[in-house]
Amino acid sequence: MEITNISEYEAIAKKKLPKMIFDYYASGAEDQWTLQENRNAFSRILFRQRILIDVSKIDISTTVLGFKISMPIMIAPTAMQKMAHPDGECATARAASSSGTIMTLSSWATSSVDEVASTGPGIRFFQLYVYKDRKVVEQLVRRAERAGFKAIVLTADTPQLGRRESDIKNRFNLPSHLTLKNFEGLEISKMYETNDSGLASYVSSQIDRTLSWKDVKWLQSITSMPILVKGVMNAEDTLLAIETGVAGIIVSNHGARQLDYIPATISCLEEVVKAAQGRVPVFLDGGVRRGTDVFKALALGAAGIFIGRPVLYSLAVDGEAGVRNVLKMLRDEFELTMTLAGCVSLKTITRNHIITEEDMIRNSMSRL
Ligand SMILES: Cc1cc2nc3c(=O)[nH]c(=O)nc-3n(C[C@H](O)[C@H](O)[C@H](O)COP(=O)(O)O)c2cc1C
C-alpha cells in the first residue's frame, strides 16, 4: 500500500519492530494524556486563509543560528536509532543532509559523533544530557565540536526519566549487540537489565539531578558552540534562559515522555514567544505530523520545528530512504499549506492566518 502521509509509517513500523523496541519509541509517560494532547491541540487550531495572492512562487527556506536550510523542518534527537535500523543515526544524518536540513544527534546515540560526521557534509547539532561525571561531559562536548557539530541542544527536562509503563512491563533494555557509542570504552556505554526499565535505572545512576541554570553558564565556559535549551514550556523559564545567554529555546515536552498532564507544546508556544520578544529564536517539537502543523507553529511565532518519532518509524520501515520520504512529504504538505493559505515565504505567515480556541472564546465574549 502506498504511504501518503508521515503518520502511516507508525503502523508499519509496529508490525516490523520487536514489541519492546516499538513500545519504547511510541510510548509517553503514565496516562499518556500529554501524548494525545500534543496531537489534539493542533487539531483545535484553524486557518484564516487569504485569497487572490500570487502563489506561483513559494520560498520555504530559512536560516537557523546563521545556517541556511531548505525548510523550517528539522530532526529532533531520539536515542538508540540502531534499534530501528542497522544504519541507525548515520542513515538519518544522510537523509537530513540530502534534504538540506539539520539533524540533532542524541547523547544516547548508537552511532558516535565521529561516525555521523563521517557520513559527509551536513549541519548537525548535538543533544546533551549532563552526566554526574563532568569530565565525561567535557570530553563529549569537545568531541562533538571537533566532529564539526554546530550547536549544543541541552535537554533540561530530564533530571529523572518519566514513568513509561510499557518500558517497565517490557523490562526495556538496550539490545546487547548495541552500545551508547558516544561513551565507547566506558562503563556508561552499556545498560543493564533491571526488574523495571533499564533506561530509568541508567538515568537515576548517571544523570545529574542537581543541574541548574548556573550549569548552563558552566557549559558556555567550556564550549564556543551556541546552546539551545530544550524543554522550556513557560514565560518564567524563557526569561531565565535569555538571562543566561542561550542562543535559542526549544519548546518541548520531550514527546510527552516526561511530565504527564503538561500541556501540548503548541499550546505553550505563544506564551514563550511573547516572553522571548524576539531576543532569541523559539523552536518547537512535539506531535508535528502534518504540513498544516508546521504552518500553525510558525504562525504562533516558532522559527522552526523538529520531528521525533516519524524519523524512527520511517527509519525502521525503509532506512535512509524512509527518513528522506518523511522529510519530503512534510515539506510538500507545508508548501501546499502555504499556497492554499496565501503565503509565499515564511515572513508572510502571520498570527492572523490562524484562529485558536482562545481566539474563538475571546471573540464570542466580546460579542456579549
Ligand atoms: C524514542 C524517543 C527517544 C528520545 N530520545 C531523546 C534523547 O535522547 N534526547 C532528547 O533530548 N530527547 C529525546 N526524545 C524527545 C525528542 O527529542 C522530541 O522532543 C520528541 O520526540 C518530539 O515529539 P514527537 O516524537 O511527537 O515528534 C526522544 C523521543 C522519543 C520518542
The ligand as an SDF file (V2000), in Angstrom:
LIG
                    3D

 31 33  0  0  0  0  0  0  0  0999 V2000
   12.1140    7.1450   21.3320 C   0  0  0  0  0  0  0  0  0  0  0  0
   12.4600    8.5450   21.6900 C   0  0  0  0  0  0  0  0  0  0  0  0
   13.7270    8.8380   22.1560 C   0  0  0  0  0  0  0  0  0  0  0  0
   14.0630   10.1270   22.5060 C   0  0  0  0  0  0  0  0  0  0  0  0
   15.3430   10.3940   22.9060 N   0  0  0  0  0  0  0  0  0  0  0  0
   15.6810   11.6540   23.2330 C   0  0  0  0  0  0  0  0  0  0  0  0
   17.0120   11.9600   23.6180 C   0  0  0  0  0  0  0  0  0  0  0  0
   17.8870   11.1140   23.6330 O   0  0  0  0  0  0  0  0  0  0  0  0
   17.2860   13.2410   23.9690 N   0  0  0  0  0  0  0  0  0  0  0  0
   16.3250   14.2220   23.9480 C   0  0  0  0  0  0  0  0  0  0  0  0
   16.6130   15.3650   24.2860 O   0  0  0  0  0  0  0  0  0  0  0  0
   15.0730   13.9610   23.5550 N   0  0  0  0  0  0  0  0  0  0  0  0
   14.7270   12.7120   23.2000 C   0  0  0  0  0  0  0  0  0  0  0  0
   13.4590   12.4610   22.7820 N   0  0  0  0  0  0  0  0  0  0  0  0
   12.4940   13.5640   22.6200 C   0  0  0  0  0  0  0  0  0  0  0  0
   12.5840   14.1670   21.2180 C   0  0  0  0  0  0  0  0  0  0  0  0
   13.7740   14.8880   21.0590 O   0  0  0  0  0  0  0  0  0  0  0  0
   11.4270   15.1270   20.9220 C   0  0  0  0  0  0  0  0  0  0  0  0
   11.3190   16.0570   21.9740 O   0  0  0  0  0  0  0  0  0  0  0  0
   10.0960   14.4260   20.7110 C   0  0  0  0  0  0  0  0  0  0  0  0
   10.2550   13.1600   20.1560 O   0  0  0  0  0  0  0  0  0  0  0  0
    9.2010   15.2780   19.8070 C   0  0  0  0  0  0  0  0  0  0  0  0
    7.9340   14.7540   19.7230 O   0  0  0  0  0  0  0  0  0  0  0  0
    7.4060   13.8140   18.5240 P   0  0  0  0  0  0  0  0  0  0  0  0
    8.0460   12.4750   18.7240 O   0  0  0  0  0  0  0  0  0  0  0  0
    5.9380   13.7990   18.7740 O   0  0  0  0  0  0  0  0  0  0  0  0
    7.7930   14.4510   17.2190 O   0  0  0  0  0  0  0  0  0  0  0  0
   13.0910   11.1670   22.4250 C   0  0  0  0  0  0  0  0  0  0  0  0
   11.8200   10.8640   21.9410 C   0  0  0  0  0  0  0  0  0  0  0  0
   11.4950    9.5880   21.5660 C   0  0  0  0  0  0  0  0  0  0  0  0
   10.1210    9.3040   21.0340 C   0  0  0  0  0  0  0  0  0  0  0  0
  1  2  1  0
  2  3  1  0
  2 30  2  0
  3  4  2  0
  4  5  1  0
  4 28  1  0
  5  6  2  0
  6  7  1  0
  6 13  1  0
  7  8  2  0
  7  9  1  0
  9 10  1  0
 10 11  2  0
 10 12  1  0
 12 13  2  0
 13 14  1  0
 14 15  1  0
 14 28  1  0
 15 16  1  0
 16 17  1  0
 16 18  1  0
 18 19  1  0
 18 20  1  0
 20 21  1  0
 20 22  1  0
 22 23  1  0
 23 24  1  0
 24 25  2  0
 24 26  1  0
 24 27  1  0
 28 29  2  0
 29 30  1  0
 30 31  1  0
M  END
$$$$
